[in-house]
Amino acid sequence: MGMDEKAFQFGSFIDGEEIKGLGRKELEVLNPYNQKVIGTISCGVVNDVKLAVAAADKVYHETMKKMPAYERSNILRHAADLLEQKFEDFSRLLTLEAGKPIRESRGEVTRALQVLRLASEGAKNIFGEQIPLDIAVGGTNQIGFTKRVPLGVVAAITPFNFPLNLALHKIAPAIAAGNTVVLKPAEKTPLSSAMLYKLFDQAGLPKGALNVVMGLGTELVETLVTDPLVKKVSFTGSNEVGWKIDEMAKRKKVTLELGSNAPNIIFSDCDLDHAVQSIVLGGFTFAGQACVSAQRIYVQNEIYDEFINKLVTELKELKMGDPLDEATELGPMITEEAAKRAETWILEAREQGAHIVLGGNRRGTMVEPTVITNVNPRMNVVCAEVFAPIVSIIPFTDEKEVIKKANQSEFGLHAGIFTNNINRAMQMVDAIETSGVWINESSVRRYDHIPYGGIKNSGLGKEGIKYAIEGMTDIKFVGIKLI
């Protein structure tokens, strides 16, 4: 499998066959840094989606639901070994199609390996439980137990920002549980999904167990989500699309990983240098294009000025540029349109009275690391999801005030708390309305086996291998009467 970017030409992959041409629209995939064409995809049509779902349903009933756990585990482990052999190729591909600095791309491939290996183990650890029946009247001489059983076809719809790892967060647990998958990747970053398909094929996954439908979103997604053969929908992306999918899916199982504007709270008793470094990482990794990026930074009054000075000093040292350069720390945003939106929100904030302490400028798809103060909760840079290298610094006096400010959000995914007072830390854990709270780490931190998924407008359900497997299985009860 060569990785010459000039050679990337893919169609959809349905029932083991690549489908392209025949009048289908061709879509160019651009390098976000220099706008060069790195490949093309042949966009799927509605009938391709129907064929993909039908193929997935067929192989589920004929093969996957009957496949022993050790075989599913072996396939996932083999896929991980193959990915490891292509580590640098996949890292380079992620940088070319998503624009993330090569060091961050290597981090994503490292996590992808971990997801596959965790899922390989997860396939061997899907347990039910024994239920004592004699606690109920009439239950004497009866045995009850449960077993987890796969659902069938899983629809996986993935975003541009972690095109390899987030695809695997859906595909790997689905396979581990004995399901089949139809994947619709983001049209801006589809190439890694095509290469991932080839990897699973080489690893011995039955043809039709994984299908990939390329192309633009709305019509394909609606057809996929509403198909009666699809039993589970797992979506990561925007709130607007996510809640529409939830409505369309109706009685299907649904997991939604949506947006956030993560609060990070810096108390005066924290290790300040550590907090600054954590916010640099939390707010500016992959140009802030992560749903758990540190966005709203609440800093206690006593250290407010010192924190800003230290943060600005660190951010001035960040090297912006070509993401293939080993030294680059901040690369482009995914499109110029996304960068222009970020620029517009910065200008709006300034017009509404905010102070741009650092950055605020855009060159093409590149947005400077930006620090904003004197904001209010109604500004887009505070209340919406910026998904850009922008943080707002907001002063606070005490716990009561900052809890109110942090919870003044429609979102609830991750938060970061920086303090050396364990009592205060645990008080904040209970008070902050998010599904995950990090103490002395920024909100951006995520490991691939933890429960991950927001409350409020941040989504439904949980990812993380164990939790995703639970969401992709059903509980079947078995009762036995001893005669």
Residue pairs with C-beta under 8 A, 6 or more apart in sequence:
1 86
1 89
1 195
1 198
3 86
3 89
3 92
3 93
5 38
5 39
5 93
5 96
6 38
7 39
8 29
8 38
8 39
8 40
8 191
8 194
9 20
9 39
9 40
9 41
9 42
10 18
10 20
10 39
10 40
10 41
10 42
10 190
10 191
10 194
10 214
11 18
11 19
11 20
11 21
11 24
11 41
11 42
11 44
11 214
12 18
12 19
12 20
12 42
12 44
12 48
12 52
12 211
12 212
12 213
12 214
12 215
13 19
13 194
13 197
13 210
13 211
13 212
14 48
14 51
14 52
14 55
14 208
14 211
14 213
15 51
15 52
15 55
15 59
15 207
15 208
15 211
16 201
16 207
16 208
19 42
19 44
19 48
20 41
20 42
21 42
24 42
24 43
24 44
24 45
25 42
25 43
25 215
25 216
26 40
26 41
26 42
26 43
27 40
27 41
27 42
27 43
27 187
27 214
27 215
27 216
28 37
28 39
28 40
29 37
29 38
29 39
29 40
29 41
29 97
29 188
29 189
29 190
29 191
30 36
30 37
30 38
30 188
31 37
31 38
31 96
31 97
31 99
32 98
32 99
32 331
32 332
32 333
32 334
32 335
32 365
33 99
33 322
33 323
33 324
33 331
33 332
33 365
34 322
35 364
35 365
38 96
38 97
38 191
39 97
39 191
41 187
41 190
41 191
41 194
41 214
41 215
42 214
43 187
43 214
43 215
43 216
44 52
44 213
44 214
44 215
44 220
45 215
46 219
46 220
46 223
48 213
48 220
49 182
49 213
49 220
49 223
49 224
49 227
50 223
50 227
52 182
52 211
52 213
52 224
53 153
53 155
53 182
53 211
53 224
53 227
53 229
53 230
54 229
55 208
55 211
56 153
56 180
56 181
56 182
56 208
56 209
56 211
56 229
57 152
57 153
57 180
57 229
58 208
59 180
59 206
59 207
59 208
59 209
60 150
60 152
60 153
60 178
60 179
60 180
60 209
63 206
63 209
64 72
64 150
64 175
64 178
64 179
64 180
64 206
64 209
65 149
65 150
65 152
65 178
67 178
67 206
69 123
69 124
69 126
69 178
70 123
70 124
72 123
72 175
72 176
72 178
73 120
73 121
73 123
73 124
73 176
74 120
74 204
75 175
75 200
75 203
75 204
75 205
76 116
76 117
76 119
76 120
76 123
76 172
76 175
76 176
76 203
77 116
77 117
77 120
78 203
78 204
79 116
79 199
79 200
79 203
79 205
80 113
80 116
80 117
80 120
82 199
82 202
82 203
83 90
83 109
83 112
83 113
83 116
83 199
84 113
86 195
86 199
87 106
87 109
87 113
90 105
90 109
90 112
90 164
90 192
90 195
91 102
91 105
91 106
91 108
91 109
92 102
92 105
92 324
93 191
93 192
93 195
94 100
94 105
94 108
94 109
94 163
94 164
94 192
95 101
95 102
95 105
95 323
95 324
95 331
96 191
96 324
97 163
97 188
97 189
97 190
97 191
97 192
98 105
98 160
98 161
98 163
98 188
98 189
98 286
98 334
99 287
99 323
99 331
99 332
99 333
99 334
99 365
100 108
100 286
100 287
100 323
100 331
101 286
101 323
101 325
101 328
101 329
101 330
101 331
102 323
102 324
102 325
102 326
102 328
103 326
103 328
103 329
104 285
104 286
105 323
108 162
108 164
108 165
109 164
111 165
111 448
112 164
112 165
112 168
114 448
115 165
115 168
115 169
115 172
115 448
115 465
116 168
116 172
118 172
118 448
118 449
118 465
119 168
119 172
119 173
119 175
119 176
119 465
119 469
120 176
122 173
122 176
122 465
122 466
122 469
123 175
123 176
123 177
125 466
126 148
126 176
126 177
126 469
126 473
127 148
128 145
128 146
128 147
128 148
128 475
128 476
129 145
129 146
130 143
130 144
130 145
131 144
131 145
131 146
131 477
132 139
132 144
133 139
133 142
133 143
133 144
133 479
134 140
134 141
134 142
141 481
141 482
141 483
142 479
142 480
142 481
142 482
143 479
143 480
143 482
144 477
144 478
144 479
144 480
145 477
145 478
146 475
146 476
146 477
146 478
147 475
147 476
147 478
148 177
148 469
148 470
148 473
148 474
148 475
148 476
149 178
149 473
149 474
149 475
149 476
150 177
150 178
150 179
150 472
150 473
150 474
151 177
151 179
151 231
151 232
151 253
151 472
151 473
151 474
152 179
152 180
152 229
152 230
152 231
152 232
153 179
153 180
153 181
153 182
153 227
153 229
153 230
153 231
153 232
154 170
154 174
154 179
154 180
154 181
154 182
154 230
154 231
154 232
154 233
154 234
154 472
155 181
155 182
155 184
155 224
155 225
155 227
155 230
155 232
155 233
155 234
156 167
156 170
156 171
156 174
156 181
156 182
156 183
156 184
156 234
157 183
157 184
157 221
157 224
157 225
157 233
157 234
157 235
157 236
157 237
157 245
158 166
158 167
158 170
158 183
158 184
158 185
158 186
158 193
158 236
158 237
159 166
159 186
159 236
159 237
160 186
160 188
160 189
160 334
161 286
161 289
161 290
161 334
162 290
163 185
163 186
163 189
163 190
163 192
163 193
164 192
164 196
165 448
166 236
167 183
167 185
167 192
167 193
167 196
168 196
169 236
169 448
169 463
169 468
170 181
170 183
170 234
170 236
170 463
170 468
171 181
171 183
171 196
171 200
171 210
172 465
173 465
173 468
173 469
173 472
174 180
174 181
174 232
174 234
174 468
174 472
175 181
175 205
175 209
175 210
176 465
176 469
177 469
177 472
177 473
179 231
179 232
179 472
180 208
180 209
180 210
180 211
181 209
181 210
181 211
182 211
182 212
182 213
182 224
182 230
183 193
183 197
183 210
183 211
183 212
183 213
184 212
184 213
184 215
184 217
184 220
184 221
184 224
185 192
185 193
185 212
185 214
186 237
187 214
187 215
187 216
187 217
188 334
188 335
189 334
190 214
193 212
194 212
194 214
197 210
197 212
200 209
200 210
201 207
201 210
213 220
213 224
217 241
221 241
221 245
222 248
224 230
225 233
225 245
225 248
225 249
225 252
226 248
226 249
226 250
230 252
231 252
231 253
232 252
232 253
232 254
232 255
232 471
232 472
233 245
233 249
233 252
233 253
233 254
233 255
234 254
234 255
234 463
234 468
234 471
234 472
235 241
235 242
235 245
235 254
235 255
235 256
235 257
236 256
236 257
236 258
237 257
237 258
238 258
238 259
239 258
239 259
239 385
239 457
242 256
242 257
242 258
242 459
243 256
243 258
245 254
245 256
246 254
246 256
246 460
253 471
253 472
254 460
254 461
255 453
255 459
255 460
255 461
255 462
255 463
255 468
255 471
256 459
256 460
256 461
257 291
257 452
257 453
257 454
257 458
257 459
257 463
258 291
258 454
258 457
258 458
258 459
259 291
259 385
259 387
259 411
259 413
259 457
259 458
260 291
260 292
260 295
260 385
260 411
260 412
260 413
260 414
260 443
260 454
260 458
261 295
261 296
261 382
261 383
261 384
261 385
261 386
261 409
261 411
262 282
262 292
262 293
262 294
262 295
262 296
262 411
262 413
262 414
262 415
262 416
262 434
262 443
262 444
263 295
263 296
263 298
263 405
263 406
263 409
263 415
263 416
263 432
263 434
263 443
264 278
264 279
264 282
264 294
264 296
264 297
264 298
264 415
264 416
264 417
264 418
264 442
264 443
265 298
265 396
265 402
265 406
265 415
265 416
265 417
265 418
265 419
265 428
265 432
266 272
266 275
266 279
266 297
266 298
266 299
266 300
266 303
266 307
266 418
267 300
267 417
267 418
267 419
267 421
267 424
268 300
268 301
268 302
268 303
269 419
269 420
269 421
270 418
270 419
270 420
270 440
271 418
271 420
271 440
272 303
272 306
272 307
272 310
273 310
274 418
274 440
275 307
275 418
275 440
276 307
276 310
276 311
276 314
277 314
278 294
278 416
278 418
278 440
278 441
278 442
279 294
279 297
279 311
279 391
279 442
280 311
280 314
280 315
280 318
281 442
281 444
282 293
282 294
282 416
282 442
282 443
282 444
282 445
283 293
283 294
283 295
283 297
283 389
283 390
283 391
283 442
283 444
284 315
284 318
284 329
284 330
284 369
284 389
285 293
285 444
286 331
287 330
287 331
287 332
287 333
287 367
287 388
287 389
288 295
288 386
288 387
288 388
288 389
288 390
289 333
289 334
289 338
289 387
289 388
290 444
291 385
291 387
291 413
291 458
292 413
292 414
292 436
292 443
292 444
292 445
292 446
293 386
293 387
293 443
293 444
294 391
294 416
294 442
294 443
294 444
295 381
295 382
295 385
295 386
295 390
295 391
295 392
296 382
296 391
296 392
296 394
296 406
296 409
297 391
297 392
297 393
297 394
298 394
298 395
298 396
298 402
298 405
298 406
299 307
299 308
299 393
299 394
299 395
299 396
300 395
300 396
300 397
300 402
301 395
301 396
301 397
304 393
304 395
307 393
308 357
308 371
308 373
308 393
311 371
311 393
312 357
312 358
312 371
315 358
315 359
315 369
315 371
316 358
318 329
318 330
318 369
319 325
319 327
319 328
319 329
319 330
320 328
320 329
320 330
320 331
320 366
320 368
320 369
321 327
321 328
321 331
322 328
322 331
323 331
323 332
330 369
330 389
331 366
332 339
332 364
332 365
332 366
333 339
333 342
333 365
333 366
333 367
333 388
334 365
335 365
336 364
336 365
338 365
338 387
338 388
339 362
339 364
339 365
339 366
339 367
339 388
340 362
341 388
342 362
342 367
342 386
342 387
342 388
342 389
342 390
343 360
343 361
343 362
343 367
345 379
345 380
345 381
345 384
345 386
345 388
345 390
346 356
346 360
346 370
346 372
346 381
346 390
347 360
348 379
348 380
348 381
349 356
349 372
349 375
349 379
349 380
349 381
349 392
350 356
350 360
352 376
352 379
353 374
353 376
354 372
354 373
354 374
354 375
354 379
354 381
354 392
355 372
355 373
355 374
356 370
356 371
356 372
357 371
357 372
357 373
357 393
358 368
358 369
358 370
358 371
359 367
359 368
359 369
359 370
359 371
359 389
359 390
360 368
360 370
360 372
361 367
361 368
362 368
367 388
367 389
367 390
368 389
369 389
370 388
370 389
370 390
370 391
371 391
371 393
372 381
372 390
372 391
372 392
372 393
373 392
373 393
373 394
375 381
375 382
375 392
375 394
376 382
377 383
377 405
377 408
379 392
380 386
381 390
381 392
382 392
382 394
383 409
383 410
385 411
394 405
396 402
396 405
399 424
399 427
399 428
399 431
403 428
403 431
403 432
406 415
406 432
406 433
407 431
407 432
407 433
409 433
409 456
410 456
410 457
411 434
411 454
411 456
411 457
411 458
412 433
412 434
412 435
412 454
412 455
412 456
412 457
412 458
413 434
413 435
413 436
413 443
413 453
413 454
413 455
413 458
413 459
414 434
414 435
414 436
414 437
414 438
414 443
414 444
414 445
414 446
414 454
415 432
415 434
415 436
415 437
415 438
415 443
416 437
416 438
416 441
416 442
416 443
416 444
416 445
417 425
417 428
417 429
417 432
417 437
417 438
417 439
417 440
418 439
418 440
419 425
419 428
419 439
419 440
420 440
425 439
428 437
429 437
429 439
433 455
433 456
434 454
434 455
434 458
435 451
435 453
435 454
435 455
435 458
436 443
436 450
436 451
436 452
438 445
446 452
448 464
448 465
449 464
449 465
449 466
450 464
451 462
451 463
451 464
451 467
452 462
452 463
452 464
452 467
453 459
453 460
453 461
453 462
453 463
453 467
461 471
462 468
462 471
